[in-house]
Amino acid sequence: MTVEIKAPAFPESVADGVVSAWHKGPGDSVARDELLVEIETDKVVMEVVAPEPGVIETIMVAEGETITSEAVLATLTAGAVSTPTPSAKTSGSTEDAPDAASGTAESIPMGPAVRALLDEHGLSPEGIAASGKGGRLLKEDVLLHLKQTPERPASQPSAPSSPAASPAAVELNVDGPTSERIEKRVPMTRMRARIAERLLGATQQTAMLTTFNEVNMAPLMKLRRQYRDEFESVHNGTRLGFMGFFVKAACEALKRFPEVNASIDGNDVVYHGYQDIGVAVSVDEGLVVPVLRDADFMSIADVEAAIASFGSKARDKKLTIEEMTGGTFTVSNGGVFGSLLSTPILNPPQTGILGMHTIQERPIAMDGEVVIQPMMYLALSYDHRLVDGKTAVQFLVTIKGLIEDPARILLQI
């Protein structure tokens, strides 16, 4: 029986996608739920897996081609998975790779993040116990194997790092000084092109302005030190960070200043009676913004757990389009990279974005004395077409007050 392998159904916000990588070729045997092809959209990378075991009959869309929603990508002859011969090579193997090793490695289902982790550490999948459904090798399996395996001596050559490096970085590396002026031109990925388009649109189509303030982090840091271990124990290992407090503070401030939680639709203003907070997460391809739905009804533990899950999914390219669609306000933490001060760019159609920055000890005046305190600069970028300067300043002062006295977040005062 011939089965059609189709692209996923794209939401309305995604017009098309590009076939970025085939992991199987015509004549290759596949197991159920084994990764076949990756499709890159302007928001996420989607994985298409085999619906049932069989053999790839034909591939109808080549790598680099643009496809639409639910387009037919390949056909699969359903049936028992045949054992590849030692000389057989998959479409992704190189001519100089050992045939047997290639066949064995490709017979173990795994995601692209797992494959990259194996390449990074020079590991072979055959020696690692797979715990996933249908014998699928998971990232946790590789990490557990690395933890249980002694590190190599420093004198032993490490695995080639070229698969993890970008093509441009590989080709531009040279040994020693050279007079050559090397350049490499590569096309933008769809995600980077989409990010560039949205950022340019935000600066051209909004009256964006930024207001700044600073917050004394000492009270929050003291609270975190006092309850961190107990919090982690009670909430099944969820780490107590600062983002949970800032998200909850933002929810309270948004209720007091609904203009910052609104959006402009043509000549209309849409006021949202809920707080869906986007949290900026950095990945190699750029910045993605998954959304905490109804963040006002989430506890700090729920927020921290959700953010940790989003970060893990983003690194493994598992975020769905639904998880990154919508949002009424965004919180971005550039402080994790050491940023002292910046002006975050709006994420249209939102009218506000809060920028957090690194915590730095600075001398400040308190009660007539100069003391050293851990301070953080805050930045609020807003659309001046809807949000007045007074409202923006009051919004940011509210955030400052809630963070400097965390009990007010719980009491909502």
C-alpha positions in Angstrom: 0.0 0.0 0.0 1.3 3.4 -1.0 1.1 6.2 1.6 1.5 9.9 0.9 3.8 11.8 3.2 2.4 15.3 3.5 3.7 18.6 5.0 1.9 19.6 8.2 -1.1 22.0 8.1 0.3 25.5 8.4 -1.6 28.1 10.4 -3.0 31.2 8.7 0.1 33.3 9.8 2.4 31.0 7.8 2.1 31.1 4.1 4.6 28.5 3.1 7.8 26.7 4.1 11.1 25.4 2.7 12.3 21.8 2.7 15.5 22.3 4.6 16.8 18.7 5.0 15.9 15.2 4.0 17.1 12.5 6.4 15.9 9.6 4.2 16.1 8.9 0.5 14.4 6.7 -2.1 14.7 3.0 -1.2 15.5 3.7 2.5 13.7 1.7 5.1 12.0 3.7 7.9 10.4 2.8 11.1 7.2 4.4 12.5 7.7 7.9 13.8 11.2 8.1 12.3 12.3 11.5 11.2 12.0 11.9 7.4 12.4 15.6 6.6 12.6 19.0 8.2 10.6 22.0 6.9 11.7 25.5 7.8 9.1 28.2 8.1 9.6 31.8 9.1 8.8 30.9 12.7 9.8 27.3 13.5 11.4 24.2 12.0 8.8 21.4 11.6 9.7 17.8 11.6 7.8 15.3 9.4 8.0 11.7 10.6 6.9 8.4 9.0 3.3 7.6 9.8 4.1 3.8 9.6 7.0 1.5 8.8 7.9 0.9 5.2 10.2 2.0 2.4 10.6 5.4 0.8 9.3 5.1 -2.7 9.8 8.5 -4.2 10.7 12.0 -3.0 8.6 14.6 -4.8 10.1 17.8 -3.3 13.8 18.4 -3.3 15.8 20.3 -0.6 15.5 24.1 -0.9 12.1 24.0 -2.7 9.2 26.0 -1.3 6.0 24.2 -0.4 2.5 25.1 0.9 0.4 23.7 3.6 -0.2 19.9 3.4 1.8 19.5 0.2 2.8 16.0 -0.8 6.5 15.5 -0.1 7.1 11.8 -0.8 5.4 8.5 -1.1 6.0 5.5 1.2 5.4 1.8 0.5 3.9 0.6 3.8 5.0 -2.8 5.1 7.8 -4.5 7.0 11.1 -2.6 7.3 13.7 -4.3 5.2 17.3 -4.6 6.5 19.7 -2.4 4.5 22.7 -4.1 2.9 26.1 -3.2 4.2 26.8 -1.3 1.0 23.6 0.7 1.1 23.9 4.4 1.7 21.2 6.8 2.8 20.8 10.1 0.9 22.4 12.0 3.8 25.7 9.9 3.9 28.9 11.1 2.4 31.0 9.1 -0.1 33.9 8.7 2.3 31.9 7.6 5.3 32.0 3.9 6.2 29.0 2.1 4.6 28.1 -0.1 7.6 28.3 2.6 10.1 26.2 4.9 8.0 23.5 2.2 7.6 23.4 1.4 11.3 23.4 5.0 12.5 20.5 5.9 10.1 18.5 2.9 11.3 18.2 4.5 14.8 15.4 7.2 14.8 16.5 10.5 16.3 15.9 14.2 16.0 18.2 16.9 14.5 19.2 18.1 18.0 20.3 14.6 19.0 22.2 14.2 15.8 24.0 17.5 16.4 24.9 16.4 19.9 26.3 13.1 18.7 28.4 14.9 16.1 29.6 17.5 18.7 31.0 14.8 21.0 32.0 12.3 18.2 29.6 9.6 19.5 28.1 6.7 17.7 24.4 6.1 18.4 24.8 2.3 18.5 26.4 2.3 21.9 23.8 4.4 23.6 20.6 3.0 25.1 17.5 4.6 23.5 14.5 5.1 25.8 12.2 6.8 23.3 9.1 5.3 21.8 9.9 2.8 19.1 13.6 2.8 19.9 13.9 6.6 19.3 17.1 8.1 20.7 16.5 11.1 22.9 18.7 14.0 23.9 18.4 12.8 27.5 19.9 9.4 26.5 22.9 11.1 25.0 23.4 13.4 28.0 23.1 10.4 30.4 25.7 8.5 28.3 28.1 11.5 28.4 27.6 11.7 32.2 28.4 8.1 32.7 31.3 7.9 30.3 34.8 9.2 31.4 36.1 12.2 29.5 38.8 11.6 26.9 42.4 12.4 27.7 43.5 15.7 26.4 46.0 14.2 24.1 43.3 12.2 22.2 42.0 14.0 19.1 38.5 15.2 19.5 35.7 14.6 17.1 35.5 17.0 14.1 33.7 20.1 15.0 32.8 21.1 11.5 29.2 19.7 11.5 28.3 22.0 14.4 29.8 25.1 12.9 28.2 27.2 10.3 29.3 26.8 6.6 30.6 30.3 6.6 32.7 29.8 9.7 34.2 26.6 8.3 35.2 28.0 5.0 36.5 31.2 6.5 38.9 29.5 8.9 42.5 29.9 7.9 45.8 28.7 9.5 48.0 31.6 10.5 48.2 35.1 9.1 47.2 35.5 5.5 46.9 38.4 3.1 43.8 37.0 1.5 40.6 38.9 2.0 38.1 36.0 2.3 34.4 36.5 2.1 31.5 34.2 2.1 28.0 35.0 0.8 25.1 32.9 2.2 21.4 33.4 2.0 19.4 34.3 5.1 17.5 31.6 6.7 13.7 32.1 6.5 13.6 32.7 10.2 16.3 35.4 10.1 14.7 37.0 7.1 11.3 37.1 8.9 13.0 38.5 12.0 14.6 41.2 9.9 11.3 42.0 8.2 9.4 42.3 11.5 12.1 44.5 13.2 12.2 46.8 10.2 8.4 47.0 10.1 8.3 47.8 13.8 10.6 50.8 13.5 8.9 52.1 10.3 5.2 51.5 11.3 5.1 52.4 15.0 5.9 55.6 16.9 8.3 53.7 19.2 9.8 55.4 22.2 11.7 54.1 25.2 11.6 55.1 28.8 14.1 53.9 31.4 14.3 53.3 35.2 16.4 51.3 37.6 15.4 48.8 40.2 17.1 47.7 43.4 17.3 43.9 43.2 18.5 43.4 46.8 15.0 42.6 48.3 14.2 40.1 45.5 17.7 38.5 45.7 17.3 38.1 49.5 13.9 36.5 49.0 15.3 34.2 46.4 18.3 33.1 48.5 15.9 32.4 51.5 13.5 30.2 49.6 15.4 28.9 46.6 16.1 25.4 47.9 12.7 24.9 49.5 11.0 26.2 46.3 12.9 23.7 44.1 12.1 20.9 46.5 8.4 21.6 46.6 8.0 22.3 42.9 9.7 19.2 41.5 13.1 20.8 40.7 11.7 24.0 39.1 14.4 26.6 39.5 13.5 29.9 41.2 14.7 32.7 39.0 13.8 36.3 38.5 11.6 36.0 35.4 8.7 34.6 37.3 8.6 37.8 39.5 8.9 40.1 36.5 6.2 38.3 34.6 3.8 38.5 37.5 4.7 42.2 38.1 4.1 42.9 34.4 0.6 41.2 34.7 -0.3 43.4 37.6 1.0 46.6 35.9 -0.9 45.7 32.7 -4.2 45.5 34.6 -3.6 49.0 36.0 -2.6 50.4 32.6 -4.6 48.6 29.9 -3.3 50.8 27.1 0.1 49.0 27.4 -1.8 45.7 27.0 -3.7 46.8 24.0 -3.0 46.7 20.2 -3.9 48.9 17.2 -5.9 47.4 14.4 -6.4 50.0 11.7 -8.3 52.8 13.2 -9.4 50.7 16.1 -7.9 50.0 19.5 -8.2 46.5 20.8 -8.1 46.2 24.6 -7.3 42.7 25.8 -8.9 41.6 29.0 -6.2 39.0 29.6 -2.5 38.9 29.9 -0.7 36.7 27.4 3.0 37.4 28.0 5.6 36.7 25.4 9.0 35.7 26.7 12.0 36.2 24.4 14.2 33.1 24.0 17.5 33.2 22.1 18.4 30.4 19.8 21.2 30.0 17.2 18.9 31.1 14.4 17.7 34.3 16.2 15.1 35.3 18.7 11.8 33.5 19.2 9.0 34.6 21.5 6.8 31.8 22.9 3.7 33.0 24.8 2.6 32.3 28.4 -1.2 32.1 28.0 -3.3 33.7 30.8 -0.1 34.5 32.7 -2.1 36.3 35.3 -3.6 33.0 36.5 -0.2 31.3 36.6 1.8 31.0 39.8 5.5 31.9 39.9 6.4 28.2 39.8 4.1 27.7 36.8 5.8 30.6 35.0 9.3 29.4 35.8 8.5 25.8 34.7 6.9 27.1 31.5 9.9 29.3 30.6 12.3 26.4 31.2 10.2 24.2 29.0 10.1 26.8 26.2 13.9 27.2 26.4 14.4 23.4 26.1 11.9 23.2 23.2 13.6 26.2 21.4 17.0 24.6 21.6 15.6 21.3 20.3 13.6 23.1 17.6 10.4 21.7 19.1 8.4 24.9 19.6 5.1 24.9 17.7 3.6 27.8 15.8 0.7 27.9 18.2 3.1 28.4 21.2 4.6 31.5 19.4 1.4 33.1 18.1 -0.4 35.9 19.8 0.8 37.7 23.0 -0.3 41.0 24.3 3.0 42.1 25.9 6.6 40.9 25.8 9.4 40.6 28.4 13.0 40.3 27.1 15.9 39.6 29.4 19.1 40.8 27.7 20.9 40.6 31.1 21.6 36.9 30.7 24.1 37.9 28.0 25.6 40.8 30.0 23.6 43.7 28.5 23.8 46.7 30.8 21.3 48.9 28.9 19.4 48.6 25.6 16.2 49.7 23.9 14.1 46.6 23.0 12.1 46.8 19.8 8.3 46.3 19.8 6.8 43.1 18.7 3.8 44.4 16.6 0.9 44.6 17.1 1.8 44.8 20.7 2.2 48.3 22.1 4.8 47.5 24.8 7.9 45.5 25.6 9.9 45.3 28.9 13.6 45.0 28.7 15.5 43.5 31.7 19.3 43.9 32.0 22.2 42.6 33.9 22.4 43.1 37.7 25.4 45.2 38.6 26.5 46.5 42.0 26.5 50.3 41.9 26.7 53.1 44.6 23.3 54.7 45.2 22.0 57.1 47.8 19.8 55.6 50.5 18.5 57.4 53.5 21.2 60.1 53.0 24.0 57.7 52.7 25.9 56.2 49.8 25.6 52.4 49.7 26.5 49.6 47.3 23.4 47.8 45.9 22.7 45.3 43.1 20.9 47.4 40.6 19.2 46.6 37.3 18.3 49.0 34.5 14.8 48.5 33.1 13.6 49.7 29.7 10.0 50.0 28.4 9.6 50.5 24.7 6.1 51.5 23.7 4.0 52.7 20.8 3.5 56.4 21.4 0.4 56.4 19.1 -1.5 54.7 21.8 0.6 55.0 25.0 1.3 58.4 26.4 4.6 59.2 28.1 3.0 59.6 31.4 1.3 56.2 31.2 4.6 54.5 30.2 6.5 56.1 33.0 3.9 55.1 35.6 3.8 51.6 34.2 7.6 51.2 34.6 7.5 52.8 38.1 4.8 50.2 39.0 7.1 47.4 37.9 9.9 48.9 39.9 7.7 49.2 43.1 6.5 45.6 42.8 10.0 44.2 42.3 11.6 46.2 45.1 8.8 45.0 47.5 7.9 41.5 46.2 5.2 41.0 48.8 3.1 43.6 46.8 2.9 41.1 43.9 1.2 38.6 46.2 -1.0 41.2 47.8 -1.7 43.0 44.4 -1.2 46.4 46.0 
